[in-house]
C-alpha cells in the first residue's frame, strides 16, 4: 500500500457518521403589511437608502418622465408600464457605462434586512443594476415578507437564470476601515413602495 492509499484508508476509517439536517421551524409570528412595511423602511433608511411611498404605477411613470425631461440617460425595465425592455437586449457594457438611472421591479422585499430580490427576467440586461449610477427598485407593498426564510419560499429558482438580493447602495469598508459608498456599483439606491399596485397603467 502506497502513501496515497494509506491516507485514503485512514480518511475512510475515520469518516464521521451521517447526521440529519436540523429542522428549520417556520412558525414565526406573522406581521401585518403595515408593520412589515414600517420595519422594511426603517432598515433601508439605516443603510443609506432613499425610500419613496407611492400610490400607483402612474407615479413611477411620472418620476421617470421627469428624469428624462431633465436630460438624464435612463433605462426603465419595468414591465407594468411603458418601458425600454426591447432596447436593453442590444446594449453593450460600453453603451451602458454612462447610464444615470435604472428602474427595475423587485420581486420580494425582506423587512428584517432591507434586501430586495430581483431576477434577470425583470431587468433584461444583467449589467443594468450594477453599472448605473443611480439604481431605483420598485416593490409592491404586499410583496414584503418578514425574513429570509419566507423570502426563499417565494423564490422559484428554476424559473430564472439569474437573480440577486440587493440591500442598500454599493459600499465597502475594506480600505483602511473607512466606509465608501458606491465603490463597485450604484452610487445610491432609491426604493419605491407601491401601496396600490392594482392601479396599473393601461
GIQUIDA-V418482 format. One record per run of one state. SS is the DSSP state (h for helix, s for strand, l for the rest). FROM is the first residue (numbers start at 1). TO is the last residue. If there is no record, write none. Layout:
<<SS;FROM;TO> <SS;FROM;TO>>
This chain:
<<l;1;2> <h;3;13> <l;14;32> <h;33;46> <l;47;48> <s;49;54> <l;55;56> <h;57;69> <l;70;73> <s;74;76> <l;77;84> <h;85;88> <l;89;92> <h;93;96> <l;97;100> <s;101;105> <l;106;107> <s;108;110> <l;111;115> <s;116;119> <h;120;123> <l;124;127> <h;128;131> <l;132;133> <s;134;140> <h;141;143> <s;144;145> <l;146;147> <h;148;154> <l;155;156> <h;157;159> <l;160;162> <s;163;166> <l;167;170> <s;171;172> <l;173;179> <s;180;181> <l;182;187> <s;188;194> <l;195;202>>
